[in-house]
Amino acid sequence: MDKEKIKVFHHSMTRRKYLYDFRKKNQYTMFQVSEMIEMSRNYYEMIEKGRKGQRLSLKTAYKLATLLSIDLKDLYDLEEQYLEEQLHD
């Protein structure tokens, strides 16, 4: 497997797919989400693409849950699942 394919495969494994899916469901771009939760687009992109791997802060989780119409507990359950998957990869 060449380096580019490995890179694409790795990024698909680390992506917070649940954020991507809810963002798409609500028809928002990364830029729109970042503006509405008062975060730079680059920082939000790093979160969604898994380059910021640590647990979401409560403040960020609350803003995302509110914006994306997700129950905060459900968002945290999805985040826990995401973090657990990262430990096993």
C-alpha positions in Angstrom: 0.0 0.0 0.0 1.5 3.4 -0.9 1.9 6.2 1.5 -1.1 8.3 0.2 -3.5 5.3 0.6 -2.2 4.7 4.1 -2.7 8.4 4.9 -6.3 8.3 3.6 -7.0 5.1 5.4 -5.6 6.4 8.7 -7.6 9.7 8.5 -10.8 7.8 7.9 -10.1 5.7 11.0 -9.4 8.7 13.2 -12.3 10.9 12.0 -15.0 11.7 14.5 -17.5 10.3 12.0 -20.4 11.1 14.4 -19.7 14.8 14.1 -19.3 14.6 10.4 -22.6 12.8 10.1 -24.6 15.2 12.3 -23.0 18.2 10.6 -24.0 16.8 7.1 -27.5 15.9 8.4 -27.9 19.5 9.5 -26.5 20.7 6.1 -23.6 22.7 7.7 -20.1 23.2 6.4 -17.2 23.0 8.8 -16.9 26.8 8.5 -20.5 27.4 9.5 -20.2 25.1 12.5 -17.0 26.7 13.6 -18.5 30.2 13.4 -21.7 29.2 15.2 -19.7 27.6 18.1 -17.2 30.5 18.1 -14.2 28.4 17.2 -11.6 28.8 14.4 -12.4 26.7 11.4 -8.9 25.1 11.6 -9.4 24.1 15.2 -12.9 22.6 14.5 -11.5 20.8 11.5 -8.8 19.3 13.6 -11.5 18.0 16.1 -13.7 16.5 13.4 -10.8 15.0 11.5 -9.4 13.5 14.7 -6.2 15.5 14.8 -7.3 16.8 18.2 -7.7 13.4 19.8 -8.4 14.3 23.4 -11.8 14.3 24.9 -14.0 17.3 23.9 -14.4 19.9 26.6 -17.8 20.2 28.2 -18.2 23.7 26.8 -17.4 22.5 23.2 -19.6 19.4 23.6 -22.5 21.5 24.8 -22.1 24.0 21.9 -22.0 21.1 19.4 -24.9 19.2 20.9 -27.0 22.3 20.9 -26.1 23.3 17.4 -26.4 19.8 15.9 -29.6 18.9 17.8 -28.0 16.1 19.7 -28.7 15.2 23.4 -25.6 16.1 25.3 -25.5 12.7 26.9 -25.7 11.0 23.5 -22.9 13.2 22.2 -20.7 12.2 25.1 -21.6 8.5 24.6 -20.5 8.9 20.9 -17.4 10.6 22.0 -16.6 7.9 24.5 -17.1 5.3 21.8 -14.8 7.3 19.5 -12.1 7.5 22.1 -12.3 3.8 22.9 -11.9 3.0 19.2 -8.8 5.1 19.1 -7.3 3.2 22.0 -7.6 -0.1 20.0 -6.3 1.2 16.7 
